[in-house]
Amino acid sequence: MLSFQLNDAGRSVMVYCDSNGLNQLINTLTSLRESPDMGHIHMRSPSAGGEMLNDQNPWGETAVSEVVISFSQND
C-alpha cells in the first residue's frame, strides 16, 4: 500500500505506506537516481491507469492519483 494525500489546504503531503509500499517508493527513487536521463517518473493509481499507488489511504479517503517525481543532478 502506497498513497499520498494533500492536507492543510495543500500545504502538506501525507505519505501512507506499508512495507511493500515503502519498498516500491525506495525502488522508484533508486531507479530515478540510477537513470538520471529519465528526468522524472510518474507514479499512478489504478484510477489514473497505473499500479504503483492506491486510490485511497488506509481509512478509505481519496488519495492523490498521480505523483510526478523530477530529478536533477544539480546540487
Buried (B, 14 or more C-beta within 10 A) or exposed (E): BBBBBEEEEEEEEBBBBEEEBEEBBEEBEEEBEEEEEEEEBBBBBEBBEBEBBBBBBEEEEEBBBBBEEEBEEEE
